[in-house]
Amino acid sequence: MENKNYNLFLKLDLSKYIGKWIAICEGKIICEGINMKKVFGEAKKTCPNKRPLIVKVPESETMIF
């Protein structure tokens, strides 16, 4: 499931989340915010038995390789 979440992160238009933390679980964005600990806590409540992908959406272009 983690690869599915990461692949989704790479493909989505995340422009409305710039500068924010997002949590992706089971192939969808489940929460977002400016505080990583709060986003992680909400993600664990939403998907308690899963391992969500927690990512800060960069404010400028990022090269991933």
N, C-alpha and C positions, 0 to 999 in steps of 0.2 A: 504494500500500500504506500510506503514511503516514496517509491519511485513515481507512482501515479501523482502524488501530491507535488513532488518536485517538478515533474513534467508539466503539470498544470501551471505552476508558478512561472515557468519559462514561457508559456504560450499566452497567458492572459494579458489583456490590456489593464495594467494596474495604475493607470494615470490618476485615478481618483483616490488612490491610497499613498501617493508620494509623501515620503517622510513619516509614514505610520508603520506600525507593526501589524502584520496580519497573521492569522492562523488558518492553515489549510488542513482539512481532515476529510477523509473519504472522498477526495476529488472535488471539494468545494471550499470556498472561503467561509469560515464559520464565525469569525469575529475580527475586529480591527480596533486599533486605538494607538495612543501616543506612549503608553506605559507598557513595557514588555511584560512585567510581572502580572499586570491585570489581564492582558491578552492571554497569557499562558494559563492563568487561573480560570478564565472563562472557557478557554479551549478544553481544559481538563474536565470542566463541568459538562460541557456539551458532548464530548467524546471521551468518557471516563476510562474506557478500556482500550483506547487507541493511542498512537503516538503522533500527535499533530506536528506539522511543519510550521515553525514559527520563524518569520522572516521580516526584516525591516526593508521596506521598499525604498530604494535609494532615491535621493533627490536629483541625481544626475545619472548619465549613462554609465553602465557598468559592464565590463567584459567578463563573461563567465566562460571558462574553458576547462 
